[in-house]
């Protein structure tokens, strides 16, 4: 079966072949070749490690193979519904509850997703899967966890404005990490900062 490109981002090309997802990190001509090689290799390795670590904690695609030499990760294809296109049509209250619970577990592992939007969530077999940890990293910082949540809030407002407010409220209601209060307070600080910059 010929591979079919299903997504082309700034960092990687995602293709589907033999019912498997292949993520290939692309070269950036503006970077020094040595730095480019080093970054592609380290990010491929880091993403694979994060997903493997989360495999028994939250729903994520299963890693099948990681090749640091070709900057590729082969993983399970989740043939479900991408939330960015389907959230309103599904039971969004139940899904928001799952997002809050998943995010609690993610942040309690001190893992930051880095690009937490509904485009990076797939609903399959009544589970909400988090995908694409290409910008993921480890951090204990309250600020980083708050930025993850702030990004999600912005994504909901941009893509799902009719249900954004109640969906985010349900997420927060089910988000119970360590340092919860500090994270929520920091989101308010981030929002004030952004508003101030906008003036």
C-alpha positions in Angstrom: 0.0 0.0 0.0 1.3 3.4 -1.0 1.7 5.9 1.8 -0.8 8.8 1.9 0.1 12.2 3.4 -2.6 13.1 5.8 -1.0 16.2 7.4 2.0 18.4 6.7 3.0 20.7 9.5 5.9 23.1 10.1 7.8 20.3 12.0 6.8 17.1 10.4 4.9 15.2 7.7 2.3 12.7 8.9 1.5 9.8 6.5 -0.7 6.8 6.7 0.6 3.5 5.4 -0.6 -0.1 6.0 -2.9 1.2 8.7 0.0 2.8 10.6 0.9 6.4 11.1 4.4 7.5 10.1 5.7 10.8 11.5 8.7 12.1 9.7 10.5 15.2 11.1 11.5 17.5 8.2 14.8 19.3 7.7 14.8 23.1 8.1 17.0 24.9 5.5 17.4 28.0 7.8 19.1 26.0 10.5 22.8 25.0 10.5 22.9 21.4 9.2 24.5 20.1 12.4 22.0 21.8 14.6 19.2 20.7 12.4 20.3 17.0 12.6 20.7 17.3 16.4 17.2 18.9 16.9 15.4 16.5 14.7 17.0 13.5 16.4 16.5 14.8 20.0 12.8 15.8 19.3 12.0 12.4 17.7 13.5 10.6 20.7 11.8 12.9 23.2 8.3 12.6 21.6 8.6 8.8 21.5 9.7 8.7 25.1 6.8 10.9 26.3 4.2 8.8 24.4 5.7 5.6 25.7 5.7 6.9 29.3 2.0 7.9 28.9 0.9 4.6 27.3 -0.5 3.2 30.6 -1.6 6.5 32.0 -3.9 8.2 29.4 -5.2 7.2 26.0 -2.4 7.9 23.5 -1.4 6.1 20.2 0.9 3.1 20.7 4.4 3.6 19.4 5.4 0.8 17.1 8.9 1.9 16.1 11.3 4.9 16.5 14.1 5.5 14.1 16.3 8.4 15.2 18.5 8.1 12.1 15.6 8.8 9.7 13.8 11.0 12.3 10.7 8.9 12.1 8.2 7.5 14.5 5.8 4.7 13.5 2.6 4.5 15.6 -0.9 3.1 15.8 -3.4 4.7 13.5 -6.4 5.9 15.5 -9.3 5.7 13.1 -11.6 7.9 15.2 -13.1 11.4 15.1 -10.8 14.4 15.3 -12.3 16.7 17.9 -11.5 19.9 16.0 -14.1 18.8 13.4 -16.6 16.9 15.5 -16.7 18.1 19.1 -20.1 19.9 18.7 -21.7 16.8 17.2 -20.5 14.5 20.0 -21.3 14.3 23.7 -19.1 17.3 24.4 -19.8 17.4 28.1 -18.6 13.8 28.6 -15.6 14.5 26.4 -14.7 17.7 28.3 -14.8 15.6 31.5 -12.3 13.1 29.9 -10.1 16.0 28.7 -9.9 17.4 32.3 -9.1 13.9 33.7 -6.4 13.2 31.1 -4.8 16.6 31.6 -4.7 16.0 35.4 -2.7 12.8 34.8 -0.5 14.4 32.2 0.4 17.3 34.4 0.9 15.1 37.5 3.6 13.3 35.5 5.1 16.8 34.9 4.6 16.5 31.2 3.5 19.5 29.1 1.7 18.8 25.8 2.9 22.1 24.2 0.1 22.2 21.6 -3.0 21.3 23.4 -5.8 21.9 20.9 -8.8 19.9 19.8 -6.9 19.2 16.5 -4.6 17.1 18.7 -7.4 15.0 20.2 -9.2 12.0 18.7 -12.3 10.4 20.0 -12.4 6.6 19.5 -14.3 3.9 21.4 -15.6 6.4 23.9 -12.1 7.5 24.8 -10.4 10.9 24.2 -6.9 10.3 22.9 -4.2 12.9 23.1 -2.0 12.9 20.0 1.1 14.8 18.6 3.5 15.4 21.4 6.0 17.0 19.0 6.2 20.1 21.2 5.9 18.1 24.5 8.4 18.4 27.3 8.9 17.7 31.0 8.4 20.5 33.4 7.3 21.0 37.0 6.6 24.7 36.5 3.2 26.1 37.3 3.6 28.5 34.4 4.1 25.8 31.8 1.0 23.9 33.0 -1.1 27.1 33.0 0.1 27.8 29.4 -1.1 24.4 28.3 -4.6 25.1 29.7 -4.6 28.7 28.3 -3.8 27.3 24.9 -6.7 24.9 25.1 -9.0 27.6 26.2 -8.0 29.8 23.2 -8.4 26.8 20.9 -11.9 26.2 22.2 -12.9 29.9 21.8 -11.5 30.0 18.2 -12.8 26.7 16.9 -15.9 25.9 19.1 -17.1 29.3 20.2 -20.8 28.2 20.7 -19.8 25.7 23.4 -16.4 27.0 24.4 -17.3 28.5 27.8 -19.3 25.6 29.2 -16.8 23.0 27.8 -13.8 24.8 29.4 -15.8 25.0 32.7 -16.3 21.2 32.6 -12.6 20.6 31.8 -11.6 22.8 34.8 -14.2 21.0 37.1 -12.5 17.7 36.3 -8.9 19.0 36.3 -7.5 18.2 39.7 -3.7 18.2 39.6 -1.3 18.9 42.4 -0.9 22.7 42.6 -4.4 23.2 41.1 -5.0 26.6 42.7 -1.6 28.0 41.7 -2.2 26.8 38.1 -5.6 28.4 37.9 -4.3 31.7 39.4 -1.5 31.7 36.8 -3.9 31.3 33.9 -5.5 34.6 35.1 -2.1 36.2 35.1 -1.3 34.9 31.6 -4.7 36.3 30.3 -4.1 39.7 31.9 -0.6 39.7 30.3 -2.1 38.9 26.9 -4.8 41.6 27.2 -2.2 44.1 28.2 0.0 43.3 25.2 -3.1 43.6 22.9 -3.6 47.3 23.9 
